Amino acid sequence: MVKYKQPKKLYDLCHKWFCEYLGDKVMSAGHDSISSAKHQTLSLVRVKLRPFFVEHLPVVVRSSLLEATSEFLLQKSLLSGVDCDYGRSILYLLYLLLSKEVKQLKVTLCCYYGCRDMEGVLRYIKKNGNALEHLELCRSSLLRMDPLLFRNVLTSATNLTSLVVRNICSDAMLKLIGTHCYALQYLDISHSKQVSDLGIESLCCQVQIRDKREMSDTELHEIPFRMVDQTSTTITVQEDFGDTGSSSVGCVGKMPSWREFRQKMRDYLITSDQNRNEECLVEIKQVHHPLCYTLKAFDITDTSVTNSGLLIILKKIRKIHSLGEYSISDNFLRNLNVASIVNSDQFELNAVHSRKVTGAGMLNLVRVMPKIRSLTCWEPQFDIGELSCLNGLKQLTLLRLTFAENTVRQIMSFIEESEVVQILDKICLEFIVHEEYLQYSRSPNMQEFDISRIFEFCDNLKVFMIEFKDSLLMTPPIGFILKRHPPNCLSSMVHIQLGQVVQNSAVSVILAFCPSLKHFHCNTCPDLTDHELHIYAMQTVCRHLECFYVYEAPCLTFNSFQTLIDCFPDLQRFGNLTRWAINCEGIQNVVRTIRDNNFEIEILCGSHWFSSKCSQSVQLNCYHHKSVLPGSAHSNFGGELHYPFRHWINV
C-alpha cells in the first residue's frame, strides 16, 4: 500500500505563512509610499523595523526568507500584470533582512524599463554584500543592465565564488567581473546574446604597460612584446566596449580607449622602427586575471561566443571543467593545433556538448580533452567505436542517430569490445527512423530492438534511455530477451525510459530484476493488459519504485491503478490516465480513491514524458560528478546533469 499524506513540518508551515505575510506587508508599504514620501517610508523600515529582524532572526533564516519572499513577490507581480511596484517591494525586503552576514542572495530584477528602485536595490547590495559568496541576478526579459551599477555590487562582494547573471550579461559586465572577482569558481552568463569574444578576452586578461626600470632581471627575460621608448610611468589599459568617447567604462578620466591606444602604438612602432636604440624603457604585457586560476565552471550557453572566444577560454582558464550546454562545433575541433597543445597542458574539460563531429574532429577531441567524463553529441558523424579512447567516460548521450544497420553495428561493437562500457553509469540513445529503414526492414514485421545486448556488458549502468523520435512511421519495438542469468547492471539500475513501442518482455524483466529502480517510463505499451501487469507486479522486486509512467496503454484500466497502489509501497507518481482505457468516470474514481484514502500520490499527465523531474532527482541522488554545471536542461531526454552549488564547488 502506498504512503499516506502527512502534515508538513511546523517550521515549513510557519516559514511559508511568514513569507506570504511579509510579502503582503512590503507590497502595502510600496503602495503607501506612492502617496507619501518615499524617503520617509524607507527611513521607517530601516530605523524601526530592520533592527528587530536582524536581532531576532538568525542569518540562515533570513537568507531563506529573502529567497522565498522574493519569489512570492515575483509570482504575485506576474499575476497582477503590473510589476513596476515589484522593484520597490524588493528594496523594502532587502532593507528588512539583508545584512553583512548573509552569504547567499538571489534577486530577480524588475523588467520595467527605467525603474529607479533597481538602482537602490543594487546600491543596498553593495552596502551590505561584503560576505556574499553566491549572488544571482536575473531578469525575465532581455534588458541590458547598467555596468556602473553592477560595478558597485562587485566592488563590495569580493568573496564571490558563484555568480549568476543569466540573460543580462554583456561585454562591459564581463570586464568588471574579471577585474573585481578574485575567487570566482562558477560563472553563469547563459542566454546573454550581448556577450561576444571581446568580452571573453577582457574577462580573462588585461594589458599592462610597465616601466622597464622597475622590473627584475628575471622578468626582463620573459618580456613577450616589443620594447618602446617611453617615459617612466606605469599604465594599465583595459578594453572599452562602450562608446569610443571619453565616457567608456573602465577608463579613468580622459584616458584613451584600448582601440585608440593600440592604433597609436602601432603607428609609433612603424615610424620609430628605423631609429630604435637599446634604451627601451617600457614593456607591454598581457596579464591574466586571478579568475583564470580559480574558475572551474563557466556556462556560456546560447551566447554570441564563437570559436575564437572558446579557444581563449580553454587556453587561459586552465582549470575549466564545464561550459554548460555550449555546443562545440566540429570546425573548432578540426582546426585545433594538436601538436602545440599535446606538448603543453591538455584541456581539463570533463563535460562536453558537441554537434556533428566527424572522425577528424573526434580524433582531436580525444587528444586535447582526454579527461571527459560526460559527452553529449548531436548527429555524430564519427565511428562510435572511437569513444573507447575516452578512458574516463561515465555518461554518454548520443542524439539524433540515424537508425540504420551500420549505426547499430557500430554501437554494439563499441559496447561489446570497449572497456569503457564497464564504468558507464548513463547511456542515452535517440534514433531517427527514415523511410529507407522501413523498406529495408519490410514493415510491419519489424524485428524488435533487444536492449539486453546493451545491458549484458554494462555492469554499473544506473540510467538508461532510448527513444525513436520525429517519425510518424512505425518504429522497431523494444524488447528484452532474457538468457540464463539476468545482466548484472539490472541490480544497479535506477532510471529507465523506453520509447516508442515497448514489448511486454521488457516490462516483465525490468520489474522482476531491478531492485533499485525508482523511475520507469514507457511511451507505448500496446499489449500490456491488467492481468499481465498484475502478474509482473506480484513478482516484482522494485520495492522503491516512485514513478510508473506509460504515456499510452490502450489495455490498462482502473484495475491497474489498484495493482500499482497495492504492490509498490513507495509509489508517488503514475500516469498517463488520459491515454489509458479509462473514461472520465474512471478518472473520477481514481481521484476519489486517492482523496478518500489520503494517499500521497500524484496523477501525471502527458507532458511528463517530454519534461519531468524524475531524471533530475536521479541525478542528484546517484551522481557525484562535481564538474557538471548546474542549470536547466532543454528537455527530459539527454539533458545536462543538475547539481546544487554545494556539491561541485569543492572540486
KETORDREN-540955 format. One record per residue (C-alpha): x, y, z; residue in one letter. Coordinates in steps of 0.1 Angstrom, whole numbers, plus 2048, in hexadecimal, padded with zeros to 3 digits. Layout:
! KETORDREN-540955
XYZa/...
***
This chain:
! KETORDREN-540955
800800800m/80D8227F7v/81583C811k/7FB853821y/7FE879820k/80F88783Eq/80C8AB84Cp/8298C1844k/8428CA85Ek/8398E7874l/8588FA869y/84E8F8845d/82A90384Cl/836921860c/850929847h/83792982Ak/81E93E83Ew/837957849f/84495B825c/822963818e/81B97A836y/83C98D831l/83698F80Bg/81499E810d/8229B8828k/83E9C4812v/8279C77F5m/80F9DB80As/82C9F1815a/8359F67F0g/812A017E8h/811A18806d/832A287FCs/823A337DBi/80BA4B7ECs/823A55808s/848A5D808a/85DA407FDk/87BA49813h/865A4A832q/859A2682Bt/87DA1A826l/888A2C845s/86CA1B859l/8769F984Cv/89B9FE852r/899A0E875v/87C9FD886k/8769DB875l/8989D0869r/8A99CE88Bp/88D9B6898f/89299E87Bf/8B899E87Cv/8B99998A1e/89F97D8A5h/8A3969885l/8C295487Ep/8D595985Dv/8CA93884Fv/8A6940855v/8A9963846r/8BA954827s/89E93C821s/884957827l/89596D80El/8939537F3e/8709467FAa/8619697FEt/8719777DFs/8639597CBe/8419607DBf/8429847D0l/84D97B7ADl/8309637A8q/81797C7B6k/8249987A0s/821981781l/7FE97778Al/7F399B78Es/8029A576Cg/8139C477Av/8369C0788d/8419E578Bc/83C9E27B0d/84F9C27B3y/8719D47B4g/8659E97D2r/8599CA7E4s/87A9B97E0i/88C9D87ECl/8789D880Cy/87E9B3811l/8A39B780El/8A29D4827y/8919BD840l/8A599D83Cl/8C69A282Al/8E59A7840s/90A9A283Dk/90897E84Ae/8F397182Ev/90795B816k/8ED9527FBq/8D69697E9l/8BF9657CBk/8AD9837BCv/89798479Et/89A9A7790l/87D9BC785c/8759BC760c/8659DE760y/87C9F474Ay/88BA1175Eg/881A03780c/893A19799r/88EA017B6d/8A69E87A6m/8C2A017AAe/8BAA027CFg/8B99DC7D1v/8DC9D97C2l/8E99F57D8r/8DC9E47F7y/8EC9C37ECi/90C9D67E9k/9099E380Ck/9009C281Dn/90E9A8805g/9319A5813n/92D98081Da/91B9757FEl/9289547EFe/90B94D7D7h/8F99687C4l/8DF9637AAe/8D1981796l/8B897877Bc/89D988766r/880978753s/883990735s/8A199971Fl/8AA9BA72Fl/8CE9C5733r/8DC9CD755m/8EF9ED75Cd/9149E3761p/91A9FF779l/8FF9F2791l/90D9CF78Df/9309DB795r/9239E97B6n/9189C67C0v/9389B57B6l/94E9CE7C8t/93E9C47E9s/93899E7E4a/95D9957E1t/9589727EFn/9419657D3l/9479417C9t/92793E7B5s/91795879El/8F8954788v/8F0971770v/8DB95C758r/8CA96F73Cn/8D7991746i/8FD98F741c/9119A4728s/9359A971Ed/9399C7736a/92C9B2753m/94599674Bl/9619B074Dk/9559BA76Fl/95299677Ai/97698E770g/9839AD782t/9709A97A3h/96A9847A9c/9899747B6y/97C9527C3a/96094A7AAl/95A9257A4q/939925792y/92C93F778l/90C93C765d/906954748i/8EF93E734s/8D594D71Ch/8E896E71Bs/8E99766F6k/8FD9966FDq/91C982708v/93697F6ECs/95A9746E8d/9669966F3l/955993714g/964970719i/98797F713e/98199B72Cs/974983745l/99496E744c/9B0988742c/9BA9AD73Fq/9D69BF72Ev/9F09D0744q/A0B9E973Bi/A279E8755r/A479FB75Ad/A659E5750k/A7B9F576Br/A639E8786e/A669C477Am/A7D9A9787s/A97996773d/A81977771t/A6398B763e/A7999B749l/A7F979739h/A5A972738e/A4F991725i/A3698470Ap/A329A46F7f/A489BF6E7r/A589DA6FBm/A529FF6F3v/A62A1F6FFd/A4AA30717q/A4AA44737t/A4EA33759s/A29A2D761t/A13A0E767t/9F2A0D756i/9D79F2755t/9C19F2736v/9A09DE734q/98A9D7717e/96D9EF711d/94D9E0705f/938A00707g/939A1F6F2d/95AA2B6E4t/956A4B6F7g/966A54719s/949A4572Ds/954A21729s/950A0A746v/9709FF756g/986A1C74Cc/98FA39763v/988A5C759g/991A63734k/9A8A45731m/9A5A3870Cp/994A17706s/9A89F86FDw/99F9FB6D8r/9ADA1F6D6e/9CCA156EAf/9D39F66D5r/9D1A0A6B4q/9E8A266C2k/A01A0C6CFm/A019FA6ADr/A07A1B69Bd/A23A236B3y/A34A016AEl/A33A05689i/A41A28688t/A5CA216A3s/A679FF697d/A84A0D684q/A91A236A0n/A8CA0C6BEr/AA9A0B6D6n/AB09F36F2e/AA2A0970Ee/A7F9FB70Ec/A6CA0672Dl/A499F772Bv/A3B9D4727e/A199CB71Bi/A0C9AB72Ck/9EB99872Dq/9E398F750v/9CA97475Ah/9B097C774h/9AF967794p/98E958787l/9A294476Dc/9B192F789y/99192979Dt/974926784l/968902780k/946905770a/93C91F756f/91A91D746d/91A92E724i/8FB91D716t/8E89316FBd/90194E6FAt/91295F6DDs/93494E6E5v/9459406C6t/9619276C1n/97B9436C9s/96B94B6EAg/9699266F3l/98E9216ECl/99693F702i/98292F71Fi/99390D71Bl/9B691B719k/9B4936734k/99D92574Di/9B0905752r/99B8F676Dk/97A8F975Bi/9658DA75Dh/9448E274Cs/9358FB734l/9118F373Bg/8FD8E871De/9138FC705y/9178E76E5s/93B8E36D9i/93B8E26B3s/94E8C969Dd/95F8E768Cn/96E8F16ADf/97B8CE6B4l/98A8C9692r/99C8EA692n/9AD8E46B4l/9D38E46B2n/9D68C36C3v/9FC8C16C2a/A018E16D7s/9E68D76EFi/9F18B46F5v/A148C06FEn/A068D7718s/9EA8D2732d/9CA8C3723q/9A88D2729f/9978C8749e/9738C673Bl/9608A8748n/93D8B173Ca/93A8B8717v/91D8BF6FFh/9248BC6DAs/9128BB6B9r/9188A9698k/93B89E6A2v/94E88C686t/96A87368Ag/98688D688a/9748A26A2g/9708846B9m/99587C6B6l/99E89F6C1n/98489E6DDl/99387E6EBv/9B688D6EAr/9B08AF6F9v/9948A6711m/99D88471Fp/98C889741k/96888B733i/94F87A74Ar/92E88573Bs/92A888715l/90B893702t/90C8936DDc/8F189D6C4w/8F288B6A2e/91487A6A6p/926874686q/943860694f/94883B69Ad/9378346BCi/95481C6C4g/96C83A6C8e/95B8426E9l/96F8256F8s/98D83D6F9c/97C852714l/98783D732n/97485274Cg/95385473Al/93684F753k/91785E741q/91085B71Bl/8F486C709t/8F18686E3l/8D487B6D4l/8C48796B1r/8D585A6A6l/8CA84C684t/8BA82B68Bf/8CD815672a/8DF7F4672e/901804671n/8F981B68Ft/8EB7FE6A4v/90A7E969Br/9228056A7q/90F8096C8i/90F7E46CFm/9337E16C6s/93C7FD6DEf/9277ED6FAi/9357CA6F5e/95A7D26F0e/9617F2704s/96C7F1728e/95D81472Dv/93A80572Dv/9417F374Eq/943815760i/92682674El/90A830765d/8F484274Ck/8EC83A728i/8D384F713c/8CB8466EFl/8B48596D8e/8AD84A6B6f/89D859697i/88B841681v/88A84865Ch/875838640e/894826633e/895811652y/87080864Fl/8757FB62Cq/8937E7638y/8827D8656s/8627CF643r/8497E0659s/8337D766Dp/8467B7676n/8637CA685m/87D7B969Bq/87D7C66BFe/89A7D96CDf/8A87C36E9d/8B67D9705i/8C47BA717s/8E17BC6FFr/8EA7DD70Fi/8E37D4733f/8F97B5730e/9197C872Ff/9117E6745c/9187DC768d/9137FD77An/8F780D765l/8DE822779k/8CC83675Fv/8C182973Df/8AC83C724m/8A4832700i/88B8436E9e/8808446C5f/8768686BCk/86987E6A0d/85886268Es/83485C687l/83E83B677l/84081A689m/85E81669Ft/86F7F66ABp/8607E96CBp/8777E76EAi/8797C56FAg/88F7B1713f/89A78E70Ci/8A377F72Dl/8BF76572Dk/8C874D749r/8D3768761h/8C778C762p/8E27A775Bp/8F57B5779n/8EC7D9771c/8C77D2778l/8CF7D279Ds/8DC7F679Cs/8C3804783m/8B1823791v/8A1835773h/894824753i/882835736q/877821718l/86682E6F8g/85382C6E2q/8448096E1v/84D7F36FFv/8477CD6FFq/83A7BB71En/85B7A8721s/86D7C8729a/8547D2744v/8547B0754s/87A7AD756v/87F7D0763i/8657CD77Fl/8727AA788a/8987B178Bf/89D7D6793c/89C7D97B9p/8A97FD7B9s/89280A79El/88182B7A7k/873838786h/866823769f/85983674Ah/84B82672Bc/83C83870Dn/82481E6FFt/81B7FB70Cc/8017EE6F3p/7FF7CB701d/8017D2727l/7E17C7738t/7D47C975Cd/7DA7A4761h/7FE7A4755e/8067C4769l/7F87B3788h/80E794782i/82D7AA77Dy/8257BF79Ca/8207A17B2m/8427937A7q/8557B47A9t/8737BD7BEv/86F7E27B7c/8657EC7DBr/87280F7D7h/8608187B7l/85583D7B9e/848843795c/83682B77Ef/82D83D75Dy/82082F73Dv/81784B724y/7FF835711e/7F081471Ca/7CF80B70Ap/7C97EC71Fc/7CF7F9743l/7B0801758t/7A780B77Bf/7B37E9787n/7D77F277Es/7D4810795f/7CA7F87B2q/7E77E27A9t/8007FE7ABl/7F580C7CCi/7F47E87DBd/8167DC7CFc/82D7FB7CFf/82E80A7F3p/8458277E9d/8318317CAl/82D8577C8q/82485E7A3r/81284A788f/801851766g/7F785874Bn/7D2851752l/7C6866734t/7D584D71Cr/7CB82D72Fw/7AB81A72Ba/79A830745i/77E84873En/775867751c/76185476Ce/77F83D771g/79685A776i/77E86978Fq/77E8487A2n/7A48497A3v/7A486C7B1v/7898637CAr/79D8457D6t/7BC85A7DBi/7A98757EEr/79485E804d/7B284880En/7C9866813n/7E38577FBf/80386B7F5e/8038657CFi/80287B7B1e/7F0875790i/80787E773l/7FC88C751c/80B88972Eg/8258A4733s/83888E74Ch/84687A72Fw/85689971Ff/8628AB73Es/86389C760s/8758A0781k/87C87B784c/89D87B772s/8A8899786q/8A18887A7s/8B486A79Cv/8D287F792q/8D28907B4l/8D18707C7n/8E68597B3c/90186F7A3y/91D8817B4h/93188E796h/9398B17A4k/9448BF782s/9228C3772v/9118E4771l/8F18EA783p/8D68F776Cg/8B78EE75As/8B68D4740a/8A58D971Eh/8908BA721s/88B89A736n/89E88571Df/8C388A71Ag/8C48A8731g/8E18B4745e/8E68A8768l/8DB8BF784h/8EF8C47A4y/8EB8DC7C1p/9068F57C6f/9138E57E5r/9198C47D4h/9328CF7B9w/9428EE7C7i/95D8DB7DAn/96C8C87BEv/
***
